Amino acid sequence: MPYSFPSILVNGRDVEIREIIEGKIVAQSSFEASLFSFIQLWNSPVDSFMQQTSGSTGTPKSIAIT
């Protein structure tokens, strides 16, 4: 699948989208692990998945992303 951008800047380092999706990149923090997991799910064949909101405007909640 072609991507609009071949990589993203994460915590000051250039990370290839392909490496994230293929599970070839090692997360250096819990934030990165969460981000990489989201990107893998977003690009997977599943129709929907659950994600946790930040709670910045109230209590954090689980939401379904379809």
PAZA-221930 format. One record per atom (N, C-alpha, C, O): residue number from 1; residue in three letters; atom name; x, y, z. Coordinates in nm, 4 decimals, padded with zeros to 6 digits, always signed. Layout:
<sites>
<i->NUM	aa->ALA	at->CA	px->X	py->Y	pz->Z>
...
</sites>
This chain:
<sites>
<i->1	aa->MET	at->N	px->+00.0837	py->-00.1173	pz->+00.0000>
<i->1	aa->MET	at->CA	px->+00.0000	py->+00.0000	pz->+00.0000>
<i->1	aa->MET	at->C	px->+00.0889	py->+00.1246	pz->+00.0000>
<i->1	aa->MET	at->O	px->+00.1772	py->+00.1373	pz->+00.0848>
<i->2	aa->PRO	at->N	px->+00.0665	py->+00.2161	pz->-00.0938>
<i->2	aa->PRO	at->CA	px->+00.1452	py->+00.3396	pz->-00.0933>
<i->2	aa->PRO	at->C	px->+00.0937	py->+00.4350	pz->+00.0155>
<i->2	aa->PRO	at->O	px->-00.0264	py->+00.4415	pz->+00.0420>
<i->3	aa->TYR	at->N	px->+00.1836	py->+00.5064	pz->+00.0759>
<i->3	aa->TYR	at->CA	px->+00.1484	py->+00.5998	pz->+00.1815>
<i->3	aa->TYR	at->C	px->+00.1804	py->+00.7411	pz->+00.1352>
<i->3	aa->TYR	at->O	px->+00.2718	py->+00.7614	pz->+00.0553>
<i->4	aa->SER	at->N	px->+00.1055	py->+00.8387	pz->+00.1853>
<i->4	aa->SER	at->CA	px->+00.1289	py->+00.9783	pz->+00.1484>
<i->4	aa->SER	at->C	px->+00.2702	py->+01.0209	pz->+00.1854>
<i->4	aa->SER	at->O	px->+00.3340	py->+01.0976	pz->+00.1133>
<i->5	aa->PHE	at->N	px->+00.3184	py->+00.9703	pz->+00.2985>
<i->5	aa->PHE	at->CA	px->+00.4513	py->+01.0019	pz->+00.3467>
<i->5	aa->PHE	at->C	px->+00.5225	py->+00.8705	pz->+00.3793>
<i->5	aa->PHE	at->O	px->+00.4626	py->+00.7826	pz->+00.4413>
<i->6	aa->PRO	at->N	px->+00.6484	py->+00.8553	pz->+00.3392>
<i->6	aa->PRO	at->CA	px->+00.7189	py->+00.7303	pz->+00.3669>
<i->6	aa->PRO	at->C	px->+00.7620	py->+00.7172	pz->+00.5133>
<i->6	aa->PRO	at->O	px->+00.7921	py->+00.6072	pz->+00.5595>
<i->7	aa->SER	at->N	px->+00.7651	py->+00.8299	pz->+00.5865>
<i->7	aa->SER	at->CA	px->+00.8094	py->+00.8243	pz->+00.7253>
<i->7	aa->SER	at->C	px->+00.7427	py->+00.9352	pz->+00.8059>
<i->7	aa->SER	at->O	px->+00.6835	py->+01.0277	pz->+00.7503>
<i->8	aa->ILE	at->N	px->+00.7536	py->+00.9237	pz->+00.9386>
<i->8	aa->ILE	at->CA	px->+00.7042	py->+01.0268	pz->+01.0289>
<i->8	aa->ILE	at->C	px->+00.8142	py->+01.0603	pz->+01.1285>
<i->8	aa->ILE	at->O	px->+00.9019	py->+00.9784	pz->+01.1558>
<i->9	aa->LEU	at->N	px->+00.8086	py->+01.1801	pz->+01.1816>
<i->9	aa->LEU	at->CA	px->+00.9047	py->+01.2229	pz->+01.2816>
<i->9	aa->LEU	at->C	px->+00.8468	py->+01.1915	pz->+01.4192>
<i->9	aa->LEU	at->O	px->+00.7419	py->+01.2441	pz->+01.4565>
<i->10	aa->VAL	at->N	px->+00.9149	py->+01.1063	pz->+01.4938>
<i->10	aa->VAL	at->CA	px->+00.8684	py->+01.0637	pz->+01.6256>
<i->10	aa->VAL	at->C	px->+00.9806	py->+01.0889	pz->+01.7262>
<i->10	aa->VAL	at->O	px->+01.0882	py->+01.0299	pz->+01.7172>
<i->11	aa->ASN	at->N	px->+00.9539	py->+01.1762	pz->+01.8204>
<i->11	aa->ASN	at->CA	px->+01.0531	py->+01.2090	pz->+01.9231>
<i->11	aa->ASN	at->C	px->+01.1899	py->+01.2426	pz->+01.8630>
<i->11	aa->ASN	at->O	px->+01.2936	py->+01.2002	pz->+01.9141>
<i->12	aa->GLY	at->N	px->+01.1884	py->+01.3193	pz->+01.7539>
<i->12	aa->GLY	at->CA	px->+01.3122	py->+01.3649	pz->+01.6937>
<i->12	aa->GLY	at->C	px->+01.3803	py->+01.2671	pz->+01.6002>
<i->12	aa->GLY	at->O	px->+01.4892	py->+01.2959	pz->+01.5507>
<i->13	aa->ARG	at->N	px->+01.3196	py->+01.1524	pz->+01.5747>
<i->13	aa->ARG	at->CA	px->+01.3816	py->+01.0581	pz->+01.4805>
<i->13	aa->ARG	at->C	px->+01.2849	py->+01.0259	pz->+01.3680>
<i->13	aa->ARG	at->O	px->+01.1636	py->+01.0210	pz->+01.3884>
<i->14	aa->ASP	at->N	px->+01.3384	py->+01.0045	pz->+01.2515>
<i->14	aa->ASP	at->CA	px->+01.2605	py->+00.9737	pz->+01.1323>
<i->14	aa->ASP	at->C	px->+01.2311	py->+00.8240	pz->+01.1317>
<i->14	aa->ASP	at->O	px->+01.3236	py->+00.7427	pz->+01.1296>
<i->15	aa->VAL	at->N	px->+01.1033	py->+00.7870	pz->+01.1336>
<i->15	aa->VAL	at->CA	px->+01.0637	py->+00.6465	pz->+01.1414>
<i->15	aa->VAL	at->C	px->+00.9810	py->+00.6116	pz->+01.0175>
<i->15	aa->VAL	at->O	px->+00.8818	py->+00.6782	pz->+00.9881>
<i->16	aa->GLU	at->N	px->+01.0214	py->+00.5086	pz->+00.9461>
<i->16	aa->GLU	at->CA	px->+00.9498	py->+00.4676	pz->+00.8255>
<i->16	aa->GLU	at->C	px->+00.8178	py->+00.4002	pz->+00.8613>
<i->16	aa->GLU	at->O	px->+00.8127	py->+00.3128	pz->+00.9479>
<i->17	aa->ILE	at->N	px->+00.7109	py->+00.4422	pz->+00.7931>
<i->17	aa->ILE	at->CA	px->+00.5785	py->+00.3844	pz->+00.8142>
<i->17	aa->ILE	at->C	px->+00.5823	py->+00.2337	pz->+00.7872>
<i->17	aa->ILE	at->O	px->+00.5234	py->+00.1557	pz->+00.8621>
<i->18	aa->ARG	at->N	px->+00.6510	py->+00.1932	pz->+00.6812>
<i->18	aa->ARG	at->CA	px->+00.6591	py->+00.0512	pz->+00.6456>
<i->18	aa->ARG	at->C	px->+00.7183	py->-00.0313	pz->+00.7599>
<i->18	aa->ARG	at->O	px->+00.6712	py->-00.1414	pz->+00.7883>
<i->19	aa->GLU	at->N	px->+00.8213	py->+00.0220	pz->+00.8249>
<i->19	aa->GLU	at->CA	px->+00.8840	py->-00.0506	pz->+00.9361>
<i->19	aa->GLU	at->C	px->+00.7894	py->-00.0618	pz->+01.0552>
<i->19	aa->GLU	at->O	px->+00.7902	py->-00.1627	pz->+01.1256>
<i->20	aa->ILE	at->N	px->+00.7087	py->+00.0399	pz->+01.0781>
<i->20	aa->ILE	at->CA	px->+00.6103	py->+00.0331	pz->+01.1879>
<i->20	aa->ILE	at->C	px->+00.5087	py->-00.0760	pz->+01.1582>
<i->20	aa->ILE	at->O	px->+00.4821	py->-00.1612	pz->+01.2429>
<i->21	aa->ILE	at->N	px->+00.4524	py->-00.0736	pz->+01.0389>
<i->21	aa->ILE	at->CA	px->+00.3483	py->-00.1698	pz->+01.0017>
<i->21	aa->ILE	at->C	px->+00.4015	py->-00.3126	pz->+01.0039>
<i->21	aa->ILE	at->O	px->+00.3308	py->-00.4049	pz->+01.0443>
<i->22	aa->GLU	at->N	px->+00.5249	py->-00.3306	pz->+00.9609>
<i->22	aa->GLU	at->CA	px->+00.5851	py->-00.4649	pz->+00.9589>
<i->22	aa->GLU	at->C	px->+00.6406	py->-00.5063	pz->+01.0944>
<i->22	aa->GLU	at->O	px->+00.6909	py->-00.6178	pz->+01.1084>
<i->23	aa->GLY	at->N	px->+00.6327	py->-00.4192	pz->+01.1946>
<i->23	aa->GLY	at->CA	px->+00.6810	py->-00.4521	pz->+01.3286>
<i->23	aa->GLY	at->C	px->+00.8322	py->-00.4587	pz->+01.3386>
<i->23	aa->GLY	at->O	px->+00.8853	py->-00.5282	pz->+01.4252>
<i->24	aa->LYS	at->N	px->+00.9028	py->-00.3875	pz->+01.2513>
<i->24	aa->LYS	at->CA	px->+01.0488	py->-00.3925	pz->+01.2493>
<i->24	aa->LYS	at->C	px->+01.1149	py->-00.2822	pz->+01.3303>
<i->24	aa->LYS	at->O	px->+01.2369	py->-00.2829	pz->+01.3465>
<i->25	aa->ILE	at->N	px->+01.0381	py->-00.1887	pz->+01.3807>
<i->25	aa->ILE	at->CA	px->+01.0938	py->-00.0770	pz->+01.4564>
<i->25	aa->ILE	at->C	px->+01.0703	py->-00.1009	pz->+01.6061>
<i->25	aa->ILE	at->O	px->+00.9642	py->-00.1492	pz->+01.6454>
<i->26	aa->VAL	at->N	px->+01.1672	py->-00.0677	pz->+01.6874>
<i->26	aa->VAL	at->CA	px->+01.1562	py->-00.0869	pz->+01.8320>
<i->26	aa->VAL	at->C	px->+01.1181	py->+00.0461	pz->+01.8965>
<i->26	aa->VAL	at->O	px->+01.1857	py->+00.1472	pz->+01.8774>
<i->27	aa->ALA	at->N	px->+01.0098	py->+00.0448	pz->+01.9726>
<i->27	aa->ALA	at->CA	px->+00.9657	py->+00.1643	pz->+02.0434>
<i->27	aa->ALA	at->C	px->+01.0645	py->+00.1986	pz->+02.1539>
<i->27	aa->ALA	at->O	px->+01.1129	py->+00.1100	pz->+02.2243>
<i->28	aa->GLN	at->N	px->+01.0941	py->+00.3264	pz->+02.1691>
<i->28	aa->GLN	at->CA	px->+01.1874	py->+00.3716	pz->+02.2716>
<i->28	aa->GLN	at->C	px->+01.1171	py->+00.4308	pz->+02.3933>
<i->28	aa->GLN	at->O	px->+01.1826	py->+00.4776	pz->+02.4864>
<i->29	aa->SER	at->N	px->+00.9838	py->+00.4287	pz->+02.3927>
<i->29	aa->SER	at->CA	px->+00.9072	py->+00.4796	pz->+02.5067>
<i->29	aa->SER	at->C	px->+00.7673	py->+00.4205	pz->+02.5011>
<i->29	aa->SER	at->O	px->+00.7285	py->+00.3606	pz->+02.4008>
<i->30	aa->SER	at->N	px->+00.6919	py->+00.4372	pz->+02.6083>
<i->30	aa->SER	at->CA	px->+00.5541	py->+00.3876	pz->+02.6086>
<i->30	aa->SER	at->C	px->+00.4690	py->+00.4657	pz->+02.5085>
<i->30	aa->SER	at->O	px->+00.3764	py->+00.4105	pz->+02.4491>
<i->31	aa->PHE	at->N	px->+00.5008	py->+00.5951	pz->+02.4899>
<i->31	aa->PHE	at->CA	px->+00.4299	py->+00.6748	pz->+02.3901>
<i->31	aa->PHE	at->C	px->+00.4509	py->+00.6157	pz->+02.2510>
<i->31	aa->PHE	at->O	px->+00.3551	py->+00.5970	pz->+02.1760>
<i->32	aa->GLU	at->N	px->+00.5756	py->+00.5864	pz->+02.2169>
<i->32	aa->GLU	at->CA	px->+00.6046	py->+00.5283	pz->+02.0864>
<i->32	aa->GLU	at->C	px->+00.5361	py->+00.3936	pz->+02.0699>
<i->32	aa->GLU	at->O	px->+00.4819	py->+00.3649	pz->+01.9632>
<i->33	aa->ALA	at->N	px->+00.5374	py->+00.3116	pz->+02.1720>
<i->33	aa->ALA	at->CA	px->+00.4720	py->+00.1807	pz->+02.1648>
<i->33	aa->ALA	at->C	px->+00.3236	py->+00.1973	pz->+02.1351>
<i->33	aa->ALA	at->O	px->+00.2677	py->+00.1246	pz->+02.0530>
<i->34	aa->SER	at->N	px->+00.2604	py->+00.2925	pz->+02.2017>
<i->34	aa->SER	at->CA	px->+00.1181	py->+00.3191	pz->+02.1804>
<i->34	aa->SER	at->C	px->+00.0932	py->+00.3713	pz->+02.0390>
<i->34	aa->SER	at->O	px->-00.0007	py->+00.3280	pz->+01.9722>
<i->35	aa->LEU	at->N	px->+00.1764	py->+00.4632	pz->+01.9942>
<i->35	aa->LEU	at->CA	px->+00.1633	py->+00.5192	pz->+01.8596>
<i->35	aa->LEU	at->C	px->+00.1814	py->+00.4116	pz->+01.7537>
<i->35	aa->LEU	at->O	px->+00.1012	py->+00.4023	pz->+01.6609>
<i->36	aa->PHE	at->N	px->+00.2853	py->+00.3305	pz->+01.7662>
<i->36	aa->PHE	at->CA	px->+00.3119	py->+00.2263	pz->+01.6673>
<i->36	aa->PHE	at->C	px->+00.1990	py->+00.1238	pz->+01.6648>
<i->36	aa->PHE	at->O	px->+00.1622	py->+00.0750	pz->+01.5579>
<i->37	aa->SER	at->N	px->+00.1442	py->+00.0910	pz->+01.7804>
<i->37	aa->SER	at->CA	px->+00.0321	py->-00.0022	pz->+01.7876>
<i->37	aa->SER	at->C	px->-00.0889	py->+00.0545	pz->+01.7141>
<i->37	aa->SER	at->O	px->-00.1562	py->-00.0174	pz->+01.6402>
<i->38	aa->PHE	at->N	px->-00.1169	py->+00.1836	pz->+01.7344>
<i->38	aa->PHE	at->CA	px->-00.2285	py->+00.2490	pz->+01.6654>
<i->38	aa->PHE	at->C	px->-00.2087	py->+00.2443	pz->+01.5146>
<i->38	aa->PHE	at->O	px->-00.3020	py->+00.2115	pz->+01.4412>
<i->39	aa->ILE	at->N	px->-00.0896	py->+00.2764	pz->+01.4676>
<i->39	aa->ILE	at->CA	px->-00.0618	py->+00.2762	pz->+01.3240>
<i->39	aa->ILE	at->C	px->-00.0773	py->+00.1355	pz->+01.2663>
<i->39	aa->ILE	at->O	px->-00.1309	py->+00.1193	pz->+01.1567>
<i->40	aa->GLN	at->N	px->-00.0312	py->+00.0342	pz->+01.3387>
<i->40	aa->GLN	at->CA	px->-00.0462	py->-00.1042	pz->+01.2924>
<i->40	aa->GLN	at->C	px->-00.1936	py->-00.1423	pz->+01.2846>
<i->40	aa->GLN	at->O	px->-00.2366	py->-00.2035	pz->+01.1868>
<i->41	aa->LEU	at->N	px->-00.2714	py->-00.1066	pz->+01.3866>
<i->41	aa->LEU	at->CA	px->-00.4144	py->-00.1373	pz->+01.3842>
<i->41	aa->LEU	at->C	px->-00.4851	py->-00.0634	pz->+01.2714>
<i->41	aa->LEU	at->O	px->-00.5687	py->-00.1211	pz->+01.2018>
<i->42	aa->TRP	at->N	px->-00.4519	py->+00.0640	pz->+01.2532>
<i->42	aa->TRP	at->CA	px->-00.5133	py->+00.1463	pz->+01.1498>
<i->42	aa->TRP	at->C	px->-00.4914	py->+00.0845	pz->+01.0115>
<i->42	aa->TRP	at->O	px->-00.5790	py->+00.0922	pz->+00.9253>
<i->43	aa->ASN	at->N	px->-00.3765	py->+00.0243	pz->+00.9909>
<i->43	aa->ASN	at->CA	px->-00.3424	py->-00.0346	pz->+00.8620>
<i->43	aa->ASN	at->C	px->-00.3709	py->-00.1838	pz->+00.8532>
<i->43	aa->ASN	at->O	px->-00.3326	py->-00.2477	pz->+00.7552>
<i->44	aa->SER	at->N	px->-00.4367	py->-00.2404	pz->+00.9525>
<i->44	aa->SER	at->CA	px->-00.4679	py->-00.3833	pz->+00.9515>
<i->44	aa->SER	at->C	px->-00.6013	py->-00.4065	pz->+00.8804>
<i->44	aa->SER	at->O	px->-00.6744	py->-00.3111	pz->+00.8534>
<i->45	aa->PRO	at->N	px->-00.6329	py->-00.5305	pz->+00.8503>
<i->45	aa->PRO	at->CA	px->-00.7591	py->-00.5595	pz->+00.7812>
<i->45	aa->PRO	at->C	px->-00.8823	py->-00.5599	pz->+00.8721>
<i->45	aa->PRO	at->O	px->-00.9925	py->-00.5849	pz->+00.8231>
<i->46	aa->VAL	at->N	px->-00.8684	py->-00.5336	pz->+01.0007>
<i->46	aa->VAL	at->CA	px->-00.9854	py->-00.5342	pz->+01.0889>
<i->46	aa->VAL	at->C	px->-01.0765	py->-00.4161	pz->+01.0566>
<i->46	aa->VAL	at->O	px->-01.0297	py->-00.3112	pz->+01.0123>
<i->47	aa->ASP	at->N	px->-01.2068	py->-00.4335	pz->+01.0791>
<i->47	aa->ASP	at->CA	px->-01.3048	py->-00.3284	pz->+01.0496>
<i->47	aa->ASP	at->C	px->-01.3099	py->-00.2211	pz->+01.1571>
<i->47	aa->ASP	at->O	px->-01.3412	py->-00.1056	pz->+01.1283>
<i->48	aa->SER	at->N	px->-01.2794	py->-00.2582	pz->+01.2805>
<i->48	aa->SER	at->CA	px->-01.2828	py->-00.1603	pz->+01.3892>
<i->48	aa->SER	at->C	px->-01.1913	py->-00.2071	pz->+01.5024>
<i->48	aa->SER	at->O	px->-01.1554	py->-00.3245	pz->+01.5117>
<i->49	aa->PHE	at->N	px->-01.1547	py->-00.1109	pz->+01.5882>
<i->49	aa->PHE	at->CA	px->-01.0750	py->-00.1435	pz->+01.7051>
<i->49	aa->PHE	at->C	px->-01.1027	py->-00.0412	pz->+01.8133>
<i->49	aa->PHE	at->O	px->-01.1529	py->+00.0676	pz->+01.7853>
<i->50	aa->MET	at->N	px->-01.0702	py->-00.0758	pz->+01.9366>
<i->50	aa->MET	at->CA	px->-01.0951	py->+00.0123	pz->+02.0504>
<i->50	aa->MET	at->C	px->-00.9714	py->+00.0981	pz->+02.0764>
<i->50	aa->MET	at->O	px->-00.8579	py->+00.0525	pz->+02.0626>
<i->51	aa->GLN	at->N	px->-00.9962	py->+00.2231	pz->+02.1142>
<i->51	aa->GLN	at->CA	px->-00.8891	py->+00.3161	pz->+02.1472>
<i->51	aa->GLN	at->C	px->-00.9307	py->+00.3947	pz->+02.2705>
<i->51	aa->GLN	at->O	px->-01.0492	py->+00.4224	pz->+02.2894>
<i->52	aa->GLN	at->N	px->-00.8363	py->+00.4300	pz->+02.3528>
<i->52	aa->GLN	at->CA	px->-00.8613	py->+00.5069	pz->+02.4750>
<i->52	aa->GLN	at->C	px->-00.8479	py->+00.6556	pz->+02.4441>
<i->52	aa->GLN	at->O	px->-00.7504	py->+00.6977	pz->+02.3818>
<i->53	aa->THR	at->N	px->-00.9469	py->+00.7365	pz->+02.4880>
<i->53	aa->THR	at->CA	px->-00.9342	py->+00.8814	pz->+02.4727>
<i->53	aa->THR	at->C	px->-00.8366	py->+00.9341	pz->+02.5766>
<i->53	aa->THR	at->O	px->-00.8030	py->+00.8640	pz->+02.6720>
<i->54	aa->SER	at->N	px->-00.7918	py->+01.0556	pz->+02.5586>
<i->54	aa->SER	at->CA	px->-00.6910	py->+01.1131	pz->+02.6488>
<i->54	aa->SER	at->C	px->-00.7498	py->+01.1547	pz->+02.7830>
<i->54	aa->SER	at->O	px->-00.6800	py->+01.1541	pz->+02.8844>
<i->55	aa->GLY	at->N	px->-00.8777	py->+01.1907	pz->+02.7838>
<i->55	aa->GLY	at->CA	px->-00.9374	py->+01.2402	pz->+02.9068>
<i->55	aa->GLY	at->C	px->-00.9102	py->+01.3878	pz->+02.9298>
<i->55	aa->GLY	at->O	px->-00.9313	py->+01.4376	pz->+03.0404>
<i->56	aa->SER	at->N	px->-00.8639	py->+01.4583	pz->+02.8282>
<i->56	aa->SER	at->CA	px->-00.8286	py->+01.5995	pz->+02.8465>
<i->56	aa->SER	at->C	px->-00.9493	py->+01.6871	pz->+02.8798>
<i->56	aa->SER	at->O	px->-00.9335	py->+01.7940	pz->+02.9387>
<i->57	aa->THR	at->N	px->-01.0697	py->+01.6427	pz->+02.8426>
<i->57	aa->THR	at->CA	px->-01.1907	py->+01.7204	pz->+02.8735>
<i->57	aa->THR	at->C	px->-01.2829	py->+01.6485	pz->+02.9716>
<i->57	aa->THR	at->O	px->-01.3975	py->+01.6894	pz->+02.9902>
<i->58	aa->GLY	at->N	px->-01.2348	py->+01.5441	pz->+03.0329>
<i->58	aa->GLY	at->CA	px->-01.3158	py->+01.4675	pz->+03.1270>
<i->58	aa->GLY	at->C	px->-01.2521	py->+01.3320	pz->+03.1508>
<i->58	aa->GLY	at->O	px->-01.1324	py->+01.3137	pz->+03.1285>
<i->59	aa->THR	at->N	px->-01.3312	py->+01.2391	pz->+03.1955>
<i->59	aa->THR	at->CA	px->-01.2819	py->+01.1044	pz->+03.2248>
<i->59	aa->THR	at->C	px->-01.2440	py->+01.0325	pz->+03.0941>
<i->59	aa->THR	at->O	px->-01.3215	py->+01.0346	pz->+02.9985>
<i->60	aa->PRO	at->N	px->-01.1262	py->+00.9693	pz->+03.0891>
<i->60	aa->PRO	at->CA	px->-01.0890	py->+00.8926	pz->+02.9694>
<i->60	aa->PRO	at->C	px->-01.1902	py->+00.7822	pz->+02.9410>
<i->60	aa->PRO	at->O	px->-01.2428	py->+00.7198	pz->+03.0332>
<i->61	aa->LYS	at->N	px->-01.2168	py->+00.7590	pz->+02.8140>
<i->61	aa->LYS	at->CA	px->-01.3148	py->+00.6587	pz->+02.7740>
<i->61	aa->LYS	at->C	px->-01.2568	py->+00.5733	pz->+02.6618>
<i->61	aa->LYS	at->O	px->-01.1676	py->+00.6167	pz->+02.5889>
<i->62	aa->SER	at->N	px->-01.3081	py->+00.4527	pz->+02.6492>
<i->62	aa->SER	at->CA	px->-01.2767	py->+00.3682	pz->+02.5341>
<i->62	aa->SER	at->C	px->-01.3751	py->+00.3996	pz->+02.4247>
<i->62	aa->SER	at->O	px->-01.4954	py->+00.4089	pz->+02.4490>
<i->63	aa->ILE	at->N	px->-01.3236	py->+00.4165	pz->+02.3018>
<i->63	aa->ILE	at->CA	px->-01.4095	py->+00.4423	pz->+02.1878>
<i->63	aa->ILE	at->C	px->-01.3770	py->+00.3420	pz->+02.0776>
<i->63	aa->ILE	at->O	px->-01.2641	py->+00.2940	pz->+02.0672>
<i->64	aa->ALA	at->N	px->-01.4764	py->+00.3113	pz->+01.9965>
<i->64	aa->ALA	at->CA	px->-01.4571	py->+00.2222	pz->+01.8820>
<i->64	aa->ALA	at->C	px->-01.4234	py->+00.3066	pz->+01.7606>
<i->64	aa->ALA	at->O	px->-01.4944	py->+00.4022	pz->+01.7295>
<i->65	aa->ILE	at->N	px->-01.3161	py->+00.2721	pz->+01.6921>
<i->65	aa->ILE	at->CA	px->-01.2778	py->+00.3393	pz->+01.5678>
<i->65	aa->ILE	at->C	px->-01.3078	py->+00.2426	pz->+01.4552>
<i->65	aa->ILE	at->O	px->-01.2605	py->+00.1289	pz->+01.4548>
<i->66	aa->THR	at->N	px->-01.3875	py->+00.2891	pz->+01.3589>
<i->66	aa->THR	at->CA	px->-01.4251	py->+00.2043	pz->+01.2455>
<i->66	aa->THR	at->C	px->-01.3788	py->+00.2648	pz->+01.1156>
<i->66	aa->THR	at->O	px->-01.4015	py->+00.2074	pz->+01.0091>
</sites>
